[in-house]
Amino acid sequence: MLDKQGIAKRIAQEIKDGYYVNLGIGIPTLVANYIPEDIQVVLQSENGLLGMGPYPSEDEVDPDLINAGKQTVTTLPGSAIFDSAMSFGMIRAQKVDLTILGAMEVSENGDIANWKIPGKMVKGMGGAMDLVASAKNIIVAMQQVNKDGESKLLPSCTLPLTGVRCVRKIVTELAVFVIEPHGGFRLLERAPGLSVDEIRNATAGKFIADDNIPEMRL
């Protein structure tokens, strides 16, 4: 199985030259560390930063320079800082090519729940609803099973929804999936060393797999 860094490495392969990319809180923020050096990508943080770089080293830390998750970050040459109104104007106008989000649950129809667990203290939805409503392409980075070993890829979400039928691709510690147009998790790649049956057993929603599913290449 992959760790969080491994999930981020695999998702970094989805980023193409010239993309504008929004990285959500959690695993998605790690993707900034694995973008190939031979492509030009502009990372957008919803709190008002365009041109975000990787995490800083100890001598680069600036406590005033943070991402949407309040983690310290770096900026790249040509970066811009602005207010959140302009940031969400970019998002709502679909200027962002790819959005990478974390999730608590994803349904087989591409619904996503990623902002609230009933009965637990939460900070609020943040920009997630704007992102899922406006994004051209959404990839979810998440753990496939919870601490009790229960699948978080479900026939339908049990938690409050953030967006409906908006997720296209999912990368977990076990596999890469694409959501089928008529519903279902289609297996595209396996984590190294895992069998299709192991992944099937960890998927509660409709599972679809062809023969000879390749392993991820990280």
N, C-alpha and C positions, 0 to 999 in steps of 0.2 A: 504493500500500500504506500501511497505517496504521503509525505508530510505537507504542511502548508506551503513550504518553499517549493516543493515539487509541483503542486497545483499551480502556483504562480509561474513557474518555468514553462509548464505546458501551455498555459493561456497566453504567455508572451509570444508563442508561435503564431497566434491568430492575428497579431497586429501587423498591418501592412504599411509600407512606405507611404508617407504623406498623411497618415491618419491623425485625426484629432480624437483623443481618447479620454473618457472620464473614468477615474478609478474610485470605486466605493470604499467604504470603511471595512477594515478587516483584511482578509486574504488578498482582495484586489490591490490594496496599496503596495503589496510586495512585488507586484508585476513590474513596477518601475525599475527594480533592480536587475531585470532579466531581458530587457528590450535589446535586440541585436544591435551591435554597433554600426552595422552597415546600412541601417535605415534611419530616416528622419521622421520622428513622431513628436507631436505636441500633446503633452498631458495637461488636462484641465481639472482643477479642483473646484468643487462647487462653491467653496467659500470665497472665491475670487482670485484665482491664480491660473495663468496660462503659461506653460513652459516649465512645468515642475520636473525636477531632477530626482535622482535616487535619494535614499536616506543619507543624512550627513555623517561624516566621521566625527569623532569627539571634538576635534578642533574646528569643525565647520558648523557646529550647532548654533543656530540663532533662534532664541525662544519666541521671537515675534514672527517667525516664518513657519507656518503650520499648514497642514492639509485639513480636509473636512473632518478627519478623525482626531484632530488636535495633536497629531504627531509632527515633530519637527521634520522639515524637508529642505531640499536645496532647490535653487533655480538655475536654469540654463541661460546662456547668452540669448538675448532677445525676448526674455520672458516679460510678462506684464501682470501687474496687480491692480485689481479693481473691486468695486463693491459687489455684493451678492445679487443686486438687481440686474446688473449687466451680465453676471454669470448665468443667471437663470434665463435671461433673454437669449443667450447663446443656446442653452439647452432646449428651450421651448421652440426656438426657430430651427431646430434640427441641424445645428452647425457641428454637432458632435457625431463622428462616424461610428464610434463603438463605445458602449457603456459596459463596464465590468462591475458586477454587484455581488455581494454576499447574499445568502438566503437561509432562512430557517426551514422552509418547505418549498417545494416546487411540485405542481400537479402535472399529470400526463398531458394536459391541454396547454401547458405553458404558463399557467397562473403562478404568481410568486407571492410568498408571504415572508417579509424580511424586516418587520419593524416592531412587532408587539407580541409579547406572550402574556395572555390574560393573568392578572394577579401579581405580576412582577413589575418592578419599577423600570420604566423606560424613559429615554430622553425625548422621544417623539419620532415622528416619521422622517424629519429632516427633508432632504431633497429627493428622497427615493421615489415619491409619487410622480414628481415632475420628470424624473429620468425615465421611468418605465413608460410614461405616457407619450414621451417625445422622442425617445431613442430610435435610431434607424436599425440598430443591431445590439442585442443584449446577450452577453455571456455571463452565466452564473458560476461563481467560484464557491464551493461549499463542501462540507463534510456530508457524505451520503447517509451515514447512520448516526444516531445520537448516542449518548453515553450508555443507554440501556440496550444498544444494539438494534434499535428500531429504525426502519428506513424513513428517510425524509423526502424520498421521491415517491409521491402518493397518487392514488386515483383522483383525489381532490384534496385541497389544502384544508386543514383543520384550524389554522390560525387566521386572524384577520388578514385579508388580502391587501397587497400593495398595488398589484396590477393584474389584469386579466389577459390571457393569451398573448403575452408579450415576450416570453423567453424563447430563444431559438436554440441555444447550445448551453450545455452544462458540463463543467469539469469538476470531478470529485477526486477523493483519494483513491477511488477504485477504477474510474473509467471516464471516458468522454462520451456524451450522449448528444443527440439532436432530437428536438421535439418534432414528431411527424405532423403534417398538416391536419390529419384527422384524429390526432391524439396518439400518445404512446412515446416511450423512451426508446429510441433506436440507438443501439450500442455501436459506436464507431471505433473505439480503441480501448484496450485493457491496460491497467497498470501492470508494470513488469511482474511476472510471476503469478498473476491471478488467472483463474479460469473463468470462462463465460458463466458456468453454473454458480460460482461464488458471487459473481456480480448480480446474476438473476435473483439469487436468494436475498440480496440486500436491496432489492428494488420492489417496492410494494405496488407501484403503478404498472400499467401495461408495458411489458418488456418485449422488445423486438430485436432480434439479432440474426444476421446472416452467418454463413459458414466462414471459417478462417478469419476471425476478427484479429487484427494486428495488435501488437503491444505498442504502447506509447514510446516515442523516441524523445528523450530529454537531453 
